[in-house]
Amino acid sequence: MADMNWDLTDYFPEFNGPEMVAFKATIESDLADLLQKATGLSVLDVDNQTDWEDVFVRYEDLMTRVGHIGSYVGCLTSVDANNEEYSKLEADLSRLGAEVSKLSVELLRALKDATDDVFGQFVGRAALGDAAYALGRMRRDAQFTMDALREGLAADLGVDGIHAWGRLYDTLSGKLEFDMVHPDGKTEKLPMSQRRSLMEKSDRAVRQTAFESGNEAWAGVADVTASALNAIAGTRLTLNGYRGVDHFLDVACFQAAITQKTLGAMLEAIHSEIELGRRILRLKADVMGRDTVAWYDLNAPLPLADDEPLGWQAGKDLVHDSFSRSYPKLGDFVQQMYDDNWVEWAPRAGKRPGAFCTGSKRIKQSRIFMTYNNTIGDVITLAHEAGHAFHSYILREKRSFASRYPMTLAESASTFGEMILMEGIMENPEVSDKQKALTLDMEVGHGAAYLMDIPARFEFEKAFYQARQKGELSVSEIKDLMVETQRHIFGDVLEEGSEDPYFWASKLHFYITGVTFYNYPYTFGFLLSRGLFALFQKEGPDFLPRYEDFLRLTGSDTCENVVKQSIGQDLEKPDFWVQAIRGMEVPLGQLEDILPRVLNNNG
């Protein structure tokens, strides 16, 4: 572990040392004992509440410890993916997770048939009072389950059924290749994983070739991907019927901790303000000397070389100084994070791609994983992950049951941190116009994705599920549905005939079997963060205590109640969402203002 930037010794003094070995053994022993006790109890009633209270409290502590060692192992494997010892421990923890799942089934069994009076008494017990929301979600989840025998059968069949279709897609997409013809005439067969980066190149011919040749490859496996999509949706719809779920969006909204009314309000606002997203894309088209954009232009960069490297120290300082100027408490937190070596940032062989923030409730600390390559984008990533760490810091004194927040609230603090950084960059005279333009391009580019691309995914998936209730859809029907949705959302800013009819085949999110409708929570979190930041800009430092209340409540109530209690906004009405969307006018206007200068200077 000597090659790592971050210090992990607060997790365990050494990997596979006596402390870690004993810690893992104790978890395994305690889990077996707890599972045995829970299995022997009847469902929750008046007479066994003390026993079940002990089970739930011990379960919470057990999950805190499992999370602790899981975070530690995740840190190790991300830095050295080739280390067999790390990988072996990761596999051991996966098997441990299967045993934890069995215990979770027993907890749901306890709550499913408990009466309202019994459940009310139970969550009113001193040891469980501030866990009422989490236990209420577990109880509601339990209501929409079949009997234990059928759920067990569904789980067993799912291994070779719905989840097998997801694994098939993963295998297929992982092995799929396409023929890439480069501008110099050279042709090479490339893995599909490289297509995305080619479609982000500045050379439009490269983007177009990658798009078209990639779709030729997807067309060759379209029958298989259509079968997978139909099977995954069909299985969910069938199980919903047996579980008493009225509408397929009920499951998605429950997982996101929102109501369908809130989802509808957000989508209504997006459609009413759709021209803002189209305006972002028209600006992109104008820079390219075109009237419209093709699908393969959506991720095209500005014609500006990011040739002004920002070293690690300069990047750290930019984040710290931007945070400190607007939000001193956040600036102090980030400085402490630097001082305590919580960030793994250096490029090195064997390091996994991507970035994340992880942490442990047991030691009340976080760790940030990223690879810093001296670009302004890396600085934004650092600010984003630091926001996640600050969210955990605010929740550090909350019990584990009150610290689990849904995907819809997961990106709040991270995007808020990004926006503070961007404001700091725009106000910093030492940052060049080119770097400011690149920063603004990233921000408005994200805006276009969240306001158009992701809503198009949602509208497609919703229409697909509605149609799937009547039977399987053919490849042609799915393609037509995809194109129709893209045309509806993007309008005339999208070049006629340049849609992506195979987007449904190429997007992994549609084939994730553990979560349904893995799309709109991204837009939800983005707009919620922008709404929070708009209030911060309007009210100044007086808003920050309410912002921290918001973060503190994220694991203790629904999204609607968290927002209403902390900042007094109603998510079930479009007004909040409209104002959040209109906040994109500011960075878009700044980009429109700065672009002529930097493009002229760029030659």
N, C-alpha and C positions, 0 to 999 in steps of 0.2 A: 504493500500500500504506500510505499515511499514515493511513488510517482504521482500521487494524487494531489491536487491543489487543496481540496477540502479536508478538514480534520473530522474524522469519524470516531475518535476515541471516546466521545461521550456516549456513543451507542454501546460499544464494547471496547475494552482496552486493546484487544487483538482478535483477528479473525480465527475462529475455531479454537480460541483460548479457553481456559477452564470456565470463565464467566459466561461465555456465549454457549458453550456446550451444556452447562447446567441450566441456563435460561431456557433453552430449547427443550430440554428433557422435562423441565417442570411444566411447560406449556402442554406437552403431550400427555403427561400424567393428569394434570388438572382437567384437560379436555375430556379424557376418558371417564374420569370420575363424575364430571358434570353431566355428560351425556347419559351415563347410567342412572343418575338421580332423576333427570328430566324425563327419561323414558318410563320410569316407574311411577310417575305422578299422573293422576287423573287431570282432566281439564280444569282450568281455573274456576274455583268456586269459593264460597264463604269460608270453608274450613281449611283450605290448603294455601291460603295467601302467603303465609310466612315462608312456607317451603318454596313457592314460586318466586317470591321476592328474593330469596337467597340465590336462586338459579339465575334470575335476570341480572342481579348485581354482579355475580361472579362471571356471567357471560360478558358483561360490559368490560370488566377488568381483563378478562381473557382476550377480548378483541383488541384492547389497547396494547397488550403485550404482543399479540400476533402482528399488529400493525407496526410495532417497534422493530421487530426483527425483519419483517417484510420490507420496510423502508431501508433498513441497513443493507440487506441483500440486493435490493434494487439499485442502490448506490454502487455497490461493488461490481455487479454485472454490467452496468451501463458504462463504466470506465474501462473494464477489461472483459469484453464479450468472449474472449478466447480462453479465459481461465476455467479449467474443468472443475476445480473445486468450488468456485462460485456457482457455476451452472448446476452442479450436483445439489448444492444446498437449495437453489431455486426450485429444482424438481421436488425436493423433500417438502418444501413449503407448499407446493401445489397439492401434494397428497394430503398434507395437513388441512388445506382448505376444503377438501372433500369431506373430511370429518366434521369441520365447522359447519358445513352445509347441513349435515344430518342434525346437528344441534339446533340450527335455525328452524328446521322443520318442526321440531318439538316445541319451540317457542310459539310458532304460529298455531300449532294444535292447541296449545294452552289457551290462546286468546280467541280462537275462532268462535266457539260456542258460549263464551262467557256473556252473561247478561249485562245490560248497561249499568245496572246497580252494582254488580260485582266488579266490573271493570272500573267504575268510578271510585269505588272503595280502594281498589288495588293501586291505582295511580295516585291516590291521595295519601298513600303511606309515605312517611317521612323520607325513606331512602329512595323513593321513586318520583317524588313530586315534580322535580324539574326535568324529568324524563317523559312527562305525559305526552308530549307531541310525538316523540319517536315511537313510543309504545302504541299510540293511537294509529300511526301509520302502519305499524305491524299488524294491528288488529283489523284495519280496513283491508290491508293486503290479504289477510287470512280469510276475510269474507268472500273474496273472489277466488277461492280455491275449491277444487273438488274434494271429495273424501280422500283420506290418506292413501287408500289402495289405488285410486285412479290417478292421483298426483304422482305416486311412485311409478305407476305404469307409464305415464306421460314423460316423466323424467328419464326413465330407462329407454323408451322409444325415441326420445329426443336425441340421444347420443348417436343413433343410427338414422335419425330422421332429419328434423329441422337443422340441428347443429352439423350434421354430416353434409347437408347442402351448403352451409356456410364454409365448412372446411374444404369442400370441393371447389368452391369459388376461390378460396385463398390459394389452393394448389394450382388451379388453372391460371389465375392472374399472375401468380409468381413465376410460372414457367412460360407464359406467353411471350412471344417475340414478334418484332415487326421489322420490315426492310426499310431502312432509312437511306434516302438518296441525298447526299450532301451537295452543297452548291458547286463543288469542284467535280461533281460527277461520280465520286466514290460512293459505292453502296455497301452498307454493312448491316448485318442482322443484330438488332439490339434488344435487350430485355425491356418489357413494357414499363418497368420501374424508371427507365431513363426518359420516357416520353414527356413527362411533366416538365423536367428541367429544359428540354429542347423547346417546349411551347412557351417558355419564359425568356427565350433568347431575343436579342434586339433585331436580328435578321428575320424579316417577315417570311421570306421564302423558306427558311428553316422551320419556322413555326407551322407554316401551312403543310409542308411535307410531313412533319411529325404527326400532325393532326390527321391528315388524310391516310397516310400509310398505317398509322395506329388503328384507325377505324376499319381499315381493310382486315387487320388481324382480328379485331373484335367481331366483325361480321362473320368470320370463319368459325367462331365459337358461340354465336348468338343463340343457337338452339339450346345449348347447354346452360348459358346464363339465364335465358328466359325460363327454362325449366326450374332452375334454382330459385329465381325470383317468385315464380308462381307457387312453388312448394313452400317457401318460407311464409309468404302471405297467407296461403291456404291453411297451413297448420295453425297459424295464429288465429285466424278467423274461426276455425273449427273449435279450438280450445276456448276462445272467448264465448262461444255459444254454450259450451258445457259448464263454464265457470260463471255464467250469469252476467257477462259484460255486455252492456247494451250497444256500445259503439266502439269501433277500433281506436278512436282518438281518446277514449276514456283511459286506456292503459297508458298512452303516451303522456297525457296530462297528469296522471297520477305519478308517473316516474319523474316528471318535471316539477311536481308540487304546485301546479297551477290549475285554474278552471278553464273549461273550453271558452267561457266568456272572455277571459283575459287573452287567450290565444286569438280569438276572433277580433278583439279590439286592436291588438298589435298588427294583425294582417290588414285590417281595415285602414289603419294609419299608413302602412307601407303602400297600399294601393292608391290612397288619396295623394300621397307625396311621391309617386313613382317617377315623376319627371326629374326630381333631384338626382336619382340614380342614373337616369338616362343622360342628364347633363354632364355627369362625371365621364361617362363613356363618349359623349360627343367631344369633350375636351381631348380625350385620348385620340379619337379619330382625327381631330384637327391637327394635333402634333404630328401624326403620321401622314398628314396631307390627304386625308380621306374624308368622305361624308359620313360613313358608317364604319362599324367594327364588325369583323367576323368573329366567330366563336373562338378561334385560335389567337385573336388579338386581346382577349380579356385580361390576360396576365402579362401582356407586353410591358417591358420597362420603358421609362423615359429614355430618350437617346442621349443619356449622360453617363459617362464612365465614372464609376465610383472609385476614383483613383487618388483619393485623399485618405490614406489609412489613419484610423484612430486606434492608437495603441491601447492596451488593456488599462493602464493607469488613467489615460485620458478618457476612456469610456466610462470607467468607474466614477471619475470626478464629475463627468457630465450628468450622470444619473443622480449622484449625491447632491450636487449643487442645485440642480433643477428641483429635486424634492425639498431640499432645505429652504429654498426661497419661498415656495408656496405652502409647504406643509412640514414645518420643523420637526414634528414628532416622527414623521416618516423618514426624514433625512437622518435623524439620530439613529433610528432603527437600522437603516441601511449601513451606516457607518459601523455600528456594532456588528452587523453581519459580515462586513469586510474584515474587521479586526479579529473576529472569531473564526475566520476561514470557513465560511459556509458555502462558498461557490467553487465548483469544479468547472474551470473555463478553458484550459489549454488544449490545443489540438494535439492528438497523439494517436499512434497506431492502436487498433483494437477497440477504439472508442465508438459507441453506438451514435447514430445520427440523432438530431432532434434536441429538444430542451424540455425540462420539467422542473417542478418544485415538489419535493417530498418532505416528510417530517414525521415526528414522533410525539404523541401526546404524553408519553411517559417521561421524556426529558424536556418537553415543551420547547423544541427546537425544530428548525427547518434546514433543508439543504437544497441548493440550486445546481442543476446540471445543465450545461450548455457547452458549445464550442465557439470560442471567440475568434473570429477571423478578421478583426480590425475594420469592420464596416459599420455604418450607421444603423443597419438592420440588426446587428449584434447588440448594439447599445439599447435598441428598443426591446429586444428579447430580454436583456438583463432587467430593464425596468418592469417588464411584464411579469417575469418570474418573481421579482422582489415584491411586487404587489400581492402575489399569492402568499409569499412568506409572511407579509404583514397581516394578511387576513388570518392566518394561523396564529400569529402573535396576539391579535385581538381576542381570539377564541381560546387562548392558552389556559385560562382558568375555568373554562366551561367543561363539564363532564363529557365523556365521549358520546353519550346518547344525544347530547345537545350540540354536537360539533359536526354532525354529518349534514352537509347541505347539498341540494340537487344541482344538476348540471346547469340549470337556468341561472343559478346564483354563483356558480363556480368561477365565472370570468369577471365578476364585478370589480374586485379590487385590482386584478391584474390589468384590465383595460383602463381603469381609473389611473393607475400608475403610468401607463403608456401616455395618457393624455396630459398628465402633469409634466412628463419628460418633454413631450412635443411642444408644449407651451414654453418650457424652459429653453429649448433649442431655438425657437423662433425669437425669443427675447435676448438671446446670447449674441453679442456682437462679435465674439471670437469664432462663431460657426459660420462657414462660408455660405453664400447664396446657393451654391450647388448642393451642399449637404442639406440645407433647409428644403430645397426643392425635392430631393430624394426622400426626405422624411415626410413631407406633405403628400408626395405621390403614394407612399405606402399607406398613409392614413386614409386618403380618399379612395385608394384602390380597395382597401378593406371595406370601406363604406359601400362601394358598388357591389362587392361580393355579398355583403350581409343584406343589402336592400334588394338585390335582384337575383343573383345566382342561387343563394340558399332558399329564398322564397319560391323560386322556380322548382327546386328539388322537392320542397314540401308540397306544392300544388300538384306536381306529377305524382308523388307517392300517394297523396290523398285520393286523387282520381283513379290511380291504379287499384287501390284497395276497394274503392267503391265498385269498380267494374269487376274485380276479382270475386266479389260476393256472388256473382252470377255464373262464374266459371273461369277457366283458364284463358289467358290472353295469348295470342300468337305473337311472334316476333314483329310482324308488320304492325299489329295493333299497338304494341308497346312503343315502337319507333314513332308512330303517328302521334301517340299521346305525349311523348317527350317533346317532339317538335312543336306541337300545338301549345304546350305549356311555355316553352321558351319564347315563342312568338308573342304570346299573351303578356308575359312579364316584361320582356325587353323592348317590344314595340318596334318602331321603325329605325331605332338606333342600331339594331342588329341587321346586318346585310342579308337581304333576301337570299335564301338557299344556302346560307353558311351556318345553319344551326347544327347542333351535334345530336343526330338521331340515335347514337349509341352511348350517350352519356350514362344512361341507366345501366348499361353493361360494364362501363369502365369505372364507376364510382363504388368503392368498397362500402361506403356507408349504407347502401341499400341492402347489403348482405350480412350486416352485423346481426347476429341472432339473439344476443343478450339484451339489447335495448331496441325498442321500436321507435320509428321516426327520429333517427339520429341526425337531425338537420336543424330544425327551427330553434332549439335551445341556443345555438351559436348566435343567431340574430337577436334573440331575446336578451342574452347577456350583453351583447354589444350595445344595443339600444338602451338597456337599463343603465349601463355604465355612463353612457353619454348623457342620459337624463340626470344622473347623480352629479356629473361634472358640471352640467349647465347650472344646477342649483348652487354648486360651489362657486362658480364664477359670479353668480348673481349676489350671493350672500357673503362671500368671503370666508374668513376664518371661523365665523359664528356657525357655519354649516358643519364643520368637521366633527364636533361631538355627536351630531345626529348621524353623520356618516359612520362613525365608529359604532353607534347603537345599531345601525343597519347591519354592519358586519357581525356584530355580536349576536344578533337575532337569527342569522341565516340558517342555523341548524335547529331552531326552536319553533318554527311556524311555517305556514304556507308562504309562497312568494307574495301574494296579495297582502297578507297580514303583516309580514315583515316590513314591506314598503309603507303600508298605511301607518303602522305604529311608529316607525322611525322618522319618516320624512313627510308623512301626511298626504301621499299621492295615491290615486285610485288607478290601479292597473287594468281594471275591467272597463275603463273608458278610454277612447282613442286619444284624448287630449295630451296625456303624458307622453305617449309614443310619438305623436305628431311633433311636439316640441323637441323631443330627443332627435328625431330625424332632421328637423330643420337646423339643429346645431351643426350639421355637416356643412352648412353654407359657409361657415367661417374658414375652415381649412381649404375648402374648394376655392373660395374667393382669394385666399392668400396664394394658392398655387397658380390661379389664373393671373395674378399680379406679378409673380416672380418669374414665371416661365419665360416670357419674352427676353428678360435680361440674361438668364442663364443659357438659353438656347443660342442667343447671339454670341455670347462669350465662348460658347462651346465650338464655335466655328461654323 
